[in-house]
Amino acid sequence: ELQIILDQVEQAILEIVGVEPTGKMNLATLGNRIPQHLSAALKANGVRFARYIRTLSSVSVSGTTVSLLCEAPKPAPVARGFRRGEFILAMKAKQLPVEDLEEVFAVLACVHNLLRTSDRQSESPCALGNKLAPRSRGFLNTHRARLIELLSEFPSVFASVNVPTSNTSHVALVDSAAPLDQSILAPFYPAA
């Protein structure tokens, strides 16, 4: 059973680091992005993540930087290059292809699921970014879109809430019982 967990952790590491444009990531950031159930399983079996990762043949660890040694699947090339903030503007102007809007929905669904299953009912944008699925994070990175800016375009689903114990606003669901429906993207589809 431990070997299955270790294989799943290695696969998660390859996915997470693989979507990074440089193929490198800080060890602490990578540790934060490993799914919690795998992190808990490692801890329950007495395996330290930082020590385990140094035993893998698919990555190298130099100081606190983890680099891929093998060819990991790269995200699909982006047809159009965006500068910071342009992706949201293009979405508002209904200039995104349907494929990009489907990826946007996948990101929204991932965040929606994370918030529904959160114990606190809200998460900081940083925590959401760390917990986001590697494919969704890779999509946002390649399109240079900020998660918080994307979520703010959907005020009927996601709300910004103040948390007394935090200096930053957190993201929460407006109605945690309501399912997420693709119809929320209707205002952003290009005119036929």
Disulfide bonds with the S-S distance in Angstrom:
none
